[in-house]
Amino acid sequence: MQVDLADILARHAHREGALLPILHDVQAAFGCVDAAAEAAIAKAINLSRAEVHGVVSFYHDFTATPDPRPCVELCRAEACQARGVEALVPAAEQAAGIRVRLKTVYCLGLCSAGPSARVGDQVHARLDEAALVALVKSA
């Protein structure tokens, strides 16, 4: 089923505080929130394009252009740092190369079981260098 921007906007038309849910739906459907989408969203919910762009550019979840590469989100918050994630980063970056996007996130909710990473909806915990490299290569 093909979703278009009008469908997303209609689904949130009467919702209070609709901006973030709309942006998440647009990012999921199109892989980005581009300038044209920002303008349409702003008009639909009576905000300025600058206000919408400010939110899009503030949150790292939203991108202005689609990135077709698979993404591995690596937690680099304090708990994972205490459990050694920083020592794993060079090997993960080397394994990722240009084929996989390695994205820093702050907290995947597994603070006692770090270092952790997420690919899609799957979260992986207690990663060591070999496990993280294998995860990146399989993404």
DARA-V396889 format. One record per pair of residues at least 6 apart in sequence whose ideal C-beta (glycine too) atoms are under 6 Angstrom apart, sorted by the first residue. I is the first residue (numbers start at 1). J is the second residue. D is the distance in Angstrom with one decimal. If there is no record, write none. Layout:
# DARA-V396889
I,J,D  I,J,D
This chain:
# DARA-V396889
3,29,4.8  5,40,5.7  8,25,4.7  8,26,5.9  9,44,4.5  12,18,4.1  12,21,5.7  12,22,5.1  18,45,5.6  22,41,5.7  23,33,5.7  23,62,5.7  26,33,5.1  26,37,5.4  27,33,5.7  27,62,5.4  31,66,3.3  32,63,4.8  32,64,5.9  32,65,5.3  32,66,4.5  33,56,5.1  33,62,4.9  34,64,5.9  38,49,5.5  38,52,4.7  38,53,5.4  39,49,5.3  41,52,5.3  42,49,4.5  42,52,4.5  56,62,4.6  67,101,5.9  69,100,5.9  69,101,4.6  70,100,5.4  70,139,4.1  71,101,4.5  71,103,5.5  72,100,5.9  72,102,5.5  72,117,5.6  72,119,5.4  72,136,5.3  72,139,5.2  73,103,4.9  73,105,4.5  73,118,4.4  74,117,4.8  75,105,5.6  75,108,4.7  75,116,4.9  76,85,5.7  76,104,4.9  77,106,4.4  77,107,4.6  79,111,3.7  79,114,5.5  80,114,3.7  80,115,4.6  83,114,4.3  83,115,5.5  85,115,3.9  88,129,5.3  88,132,5.1  91,129,5.0  91,133,5.4  92,102,5.7  92,132,5.2  92,136,5.4  95,133,4.5  95,136,4.2  95,137,5.5  96,102,4.4  96,136,5.2  100,136,5.6  100,139,5.0  108,116,4.8  108,118,5.6  108,123,5.5  110,116,4.4  110,125,4.7  113,125,3.8  113,126,5.4  115,127,4.7  116,125,4.6  117,124,5.2  119,139,5.3  124,135,5.8
